[in-house]
Amino acid sequence: MAQGNSGNSNNLVVNKASGALEQMKYEIAQELGISIPQDGYQGNMTSYENGSLGGYITKRLVTIAEQQLAGQYQ
């Protein structure tokens, strides 16, 4: 989710969501006890830490989407 990562091919559908995604990343990292460097560079973090972080972000986003869909289609 780093903004300056030139190797990142992910494109946000809603550009205004980037701030919320960054906040979610830091919240989940704190919950997992993972410290993200202040400069935002995650290259020195282990694969396990980055994978855990990405997995929990995905899990949380799916949960949010399911809750929204359940509320919309009841």
C-alpha positions in Angstrom: 0.0 0.0 0.0 3.0 2.3 -0.1 2.3 5.2 -2.4 5.8 5.5 -3.8 6.2 1.8 -4.6 7.0 1.7 -8.4 6.8 -2.1 -8.5 3.2 -2.1 -7.2 0.7 -2.9 -9.9 -2.4 -2.6 -7.7 -4.7 0.2 -8.6 -7.4 1.4 -6.2 -10.9 1.6 -7.7 -11.8 4.4 -5.3 -8.7 6.6 -4.9 -10.1 8.3 -1.8 -9.9 4.9 0.0 -6.1 5.0 0.2 -6.1 6.9 3.5 -8.5 4.4 5.1 -6.5 1.5 3.8 -3.3 2.9 5.3 -5.0 3.5 8.6 -6.3 -0.1 8.5 -2.8 -1.4 7.8 -1.4 0.3 10.9 -4.3 -0.7 13.1 -3.9 -4.4 12.1 -0.2 -4.3 12.5 -0.6 -3.0 16.0 -3.1 -5.7 16.8 -0.7 -8.3 15.5 2.3 -6.8 17.4 4.1 -5.9 14.1 5.9 -2.6 14.0 6.0 -0.8 10.6 9.0 1.5 10.2 8.3 5.2 10.5 9.5 5.8 6.9 6.9 3.3 5.6 9.5 1.1 3.9 8.5 -2.5 4.6 11.5 -4.1 2.8 13.2 -5.0 6.0 10.2 -6.8 7.4 10.0 -10.6 7.2 7.8 -12.3 4.6 5.8 -13.8 7.5 5.0 -10.3 8.9 4.1 -8.9 5.5 2.0 -11.9 4.6 0.2 -11.9 7.9 -0.5 -8.2 7.5 -1.9 -8.6 4.0 -3.9 -11.7 5.0 -5.6 -9.9 7.9 -6.3 -6.8 5.8 -8.0 -9.0 3.2 -9.9 -10.8 5.8 -11.1 -7.6 7.4 -12.1 -6.1 4.0 -14.1 -9.2 3.1 -15.9 -9.0 6.5 -16.8 -5.4 5.9 -18.1 -6.2 2.4 -20.2 -9.1 3.7 -21.7 -6.9 6.4 -22.6 -4.2 3.9 -24.1 -6.7 1.4 -26.1 -8.3 4.2 -27.5 -5.0 5.2 -28.2 -4.0 1.6 -30.1 -7.2 0.6 -32.1 -8.0 3.6 
